[in-house]
Amino acid sequence: MTYTKILYELTDAVAVITLNDPATLNAMSQQMGTELLDALKRGEREARAVLLCGSGRGFCSGANLADNNMDPTDLQRDLGTALDTLFHPIVYQICRMEIPVVSAVRGPAAGIGCSFALAGDIIIASDTAYFLQAFRNIGLSPDGGASYLLSRAVGRVRAMEMMLLGTRVPADKALEWGMITRLVPDAELDAAAMKMATDLAHGPRALGIIKRVAWGALDASFETALTNERIAQRAAGRSDDFVEGVTAFLQKRPAAFKGK
């Protein structure tokens, strides 16, 4: 696929995917979403970690309302169609892909952009970042998995505050609430996020297994979580990287993981 609304670059086993419509603060259009989903699947094939970021002053300002062909006179209109066909598959891909995803957020992460950012396994925000559930401001309800991601990250009460009031949560409060992993000065965001993604890309095959177990535990009983850990440990223990990790430990040298 030829990309016109995103940038894709493979660097040191990291697939850097950049939302690239800075004039709209990277508002998510149908075209951008189609390209993003393709790039995420490509990154899972080609890389060992993904870095998701936005060009210019914002991560993603939400859905591009100018791209909406909704007919206000159609009483049977269904704005959920795009969720079924595109935006929810994007969130699912981020959460379920077998490699770690780092979100690098500066400026707004609003609406569907907030969901895409929070779906990352590691979320690094600059001091200019803010997170916004903008849906109520245009008479809609949260989507992109926001009700799930927020409730589990910050708890029901704070998630309800964000969704019902539609007010901005700045990066420092997002860190305090447990929404993000790290907060850095804006000038350091790109380097910090790339270093994190590169470190993950050089990690063992077990990182993908850890990710799967951790996401699965959000909805699992304790007994199911224990079973999932048992299955995961078998898979990790059969990887080449486990052999390398133990060998390197015994030889007192850094492990050279291959992601296998």
LUMROBA-901616 format. One line per 4 residues: number of its first residue (from 1); their letters; for each residue x, y, z of C-alpha. Coordinates in steps of 0.2 Angstrom, whole numbers, plus 5000, padded with zeros to 4 digits. Layout:
N
NUM> a> X Y Z  ...;
end
This chain:
260
1> mtyt> 5000 5000 5000  5006 5018 4996  5005 5029 5011  4999 5047 5010;
5> kily> 4993 5051 5027  5006 5041 5038  5024 5039 5037  5032 5022 5039;
9> eltd> 5051 5019 5043  5060 5003 5049  5074 5008 5060  5084 4996 5071;
13> avav> 5070 4983 5071  5058 4997 5076  5043 5001 5064  5041 5020 5067;
17> itln> 5023 5024 5061  5019 5042 5061  5002 5050 5058  5005 5063 5046;
21> dpat> 4992 5076 5043  4999 5090 5054  4987 5104 5047  4973 5095 5056;
25> lnam> 4983 5089 5071  4983 5072 5063  4964 5070 5063  4959 5052 5059;
29> sqqm> 4951 5051 5042  4946 5035 5033  4961 5036 5023  4973 5038 5037;
33> gtel> 4964 5024 5047  4966 5012 5032  4984 5016 5030  4987 5015 5049;
37> ldal> 4979 4997 5050  4990 4991 5035  5006 4999 5043  5002 4990 5060;
41> krge> 5001 4974 5052  5016 4977 5041  5026 4982 5057  5021 4966 5066;
45> rear> 5028 4956 5051  5044 4966 5049  5049 4973 5066  5051 4968 5084;
49> avll> 5043 4984 5091  5032 4998 5085  5033 5016 5089  5017 5026 5086;
53> cgsg> 5018 5045 5085  5011 5060 5077  5019 5073 5066  5019 5092 5071;
57> rgfc> 5011 5098 5087  4999 5084 5090  4997 5065 5092  4979 5064 5085;
61> sgan> 4965 5076 5087  4951 5063 5085  4941 5059 5070  4941 5070 5055;
65> ladn> 4924 5077 5055  4926 5085 5038  4928 5067 5032  4911 5062 5038;
69> nmdp> 4898 5059 5025  4884 5057 5038  4867 5063 5032  4858 5072 5046;
73> tdlq> 4841 5068 5038  4844 5050 5039  4835 5043 5054  4843 5026 5052;
77> rdlg> 4861 5033 5051  4874 5022 5060  4890 5030 5065  4896 5013 5072;
81> tald> 4899 5006 5055  4916 5014 5054  4920 5007 5071  4916 4989 5065;
85> tlfh> 4926 4991 5049  4941 5001 5054  4944 5010 5070  4940 4995 5082;
89> pivy> 4951 4984 5071  4965 4996 5073  4964 4996 5092  4962 4977 5093;
93> qicr> 4978 4976 5082  4988 4987 5093  4983 4977 5109  4984 4960 5101;
97> meip> 4999 4961 5090  5014 4950 5096  5026 4964 5098  5027 4979 5110;
101> vvsa> 5019 4995 5105  5026 5012 5111  5014 5027 5110  5023 5044 5110;
105> vrgp> 5011 5058 5113  5013 5077 5112  4999 5089 5110  4981 5082 5109;
109> aagi> 4976 5064 5110  4958 5067 5108  4943 5056 5104  4949 5040 5094;
113> gcsf> 4966 5047 5096  4965 5045 5115  4961 5027 5112  4975 5024 5100;
117> alag> 4987 5031 5112  4981 5022 5127  4981 5005 5118  5000 5006 5118;
121> diii> 5009 4995 5130  5021 5009 5135  5014 5027 5134  5027 5041 5134;
125> asdt> 5020 5059 5134  5028 5076 5133  5023 5090 5144  5013 5097 5130;
129> ayfl> 5002 5082 5129  4984 5081 5135  4971 5067 5134  4953 5071 5130;
133> qafr> 4937 5061 5129  4929 5074 5116  4914 5063 5112  4901 5071 5123;
137> nigl> 4906 5088 5116  4898 5083 5099  4884 5072 5106  4892 5056 5104;
141> spdg> 4898 5042 5116  4916 5035 5118  4923 5023 5106  4939 5015 5101;
145> gasy> 4939 5005 5117  4940 5020 5128  4927 5014 5141  4937 4999 5143;
149> llsr> 4955 5006 5142  4951 5021 5154  4941 5011 5167  4955 4999 5169;
153> avgr> 4969 5012 5169  4962 5025 5180  4946 5017 5188  4928 5020 5185;
157> vram> 4926 5036 5194  4940 5045 5185  4935 5037 5168  4917 5043 5171;
161> emml> 4923 5061 5174  4933 5061 5158  4919 5054 5148  4904 5063 5155;
165> lgtr> 4913 5080 5157  4924 5080 5142  4938 5090 5150  4956 5089 5146;
169> vpad> 4968 5079 5157  4985 5086 5155  5000 5075 5155  5006 5078 5173;
173> kale> 4988 5072 5179  4988 5058 5167  5004 5052 5175  4997 5054 5192;
177> wgmi> 4982 5044 5188  4991 5030 5180  4986 5033 5162  5004 5035 5155;
181> trlv> 5020 5026 5158  5032 5041 5158  5032 5060 5156  5046 5069 5148;
185> pdae> 5050 5087 5142  5043 5090 5125  5061 5092 5117  5065 5075 5124;
189> ldaa> 5050 5065 5118  5056 5058 5101  5073 5052 5108  5065 5045 5124;
193> amkm> 5052 5036 5114  5064 5029 5101  5076 5023 5114  5062 5014 5123;
197> atdl> 5056 5006 5107  5073 5001 5102  5076 4993 5119  5060 4983 5117;
201> ahgp> 5065 4978 5100  5081 4970 5106  5072 4961 5119  5068 4942 5120;
205> ralg> 5053 4933 5111  5045 4933 5129  5040 4951 5127  5026 4946 5115;
209> iikr> 5021 4932 5127  5021 4944 5142  5010 4956 5132  4997 4943 5128;
213> vawg> 4997 4937 5146  4995 4954 5154  4981 4960 5142  4972 4943 5145;
217> alda> 4973 4945 5164  4962 4961 5163  4947 4950 5160  4952 4934 5168;
221> sfet> 4948 4926 5184  4963 4922 5195  4962 4904 5191  4962 4908 5172;
225> altn> 4977 4920 5174  4987 4906 5182  4983 4894 5168  4987 4907 5155;
229> eria> 5004 4910 5164  5007 4891 5164  5004 4890 5145  5015 4906 5142;
233> qraa> 5029 4899 5152  5030 4884 5142  5030 4894 5126  5044 4906 5133;
237> grsd> 5054 4891 5139  5055 4884 5122  5061 4899 5114  5079 4902 5107;
241> dfve> 5080 4918 5117  5077 4908 5134  5092 4897 5130  5102 4913 5126;
245> gvta> 5097 4922 5141  5102 4908 5153  5118 4905 5144  5122 4924 5144;
249> flqk> 5118 4924 5163  5130 4910 5167  5143 4917 5156  5141 4934 5164;
253> rpaa> 5138 4944 5148  5124 4953 5140  5111 4943 5131  5110 4944 5112;
257> fkgk> 5092 4941 5110  5085 4938 5092  5066 4938 5095  5065 4920 5092;
end
